[in-house]
């Protein structure tokens, strides 16, 4: 099992430990963004969260929740349900900007004709 990404430590794709690289490593882990998305409106217990995440395995959900708790993005409330921390809510709101950008990107790609495979050799310089 790989450790939870943290700033100032090497992470997948980077040995620098830059906070951005650690965040990208964390958010790039399977199911992390989906869990944060499902917790956006408030606390959920383990089983309801698992159901909202298309029934992912309980072991994977537990590991991802542990990653998010170690990263200080998710916590358990007084009744044991999982919820975003203030830092987790901040991350969710910042990621909304990426959602808006990705919608513009998709729209731009949709306006362009599909690329056609090139034939022959590339032009010489």
Buried (B, 14 or more C-beta within 10 A) or exposed (E): EEEBBBBEBBBEEBEBBEEEBBBBBBBEBEBBBBBBBBBBEEBBBBEEBBEBBEEBEEEEBEBBBEBBBBBEBBBBEEEEBBBBBEEBBEBBEEBEEEEEEEEEEEEEEEEEEEEEEEEEEEEEE
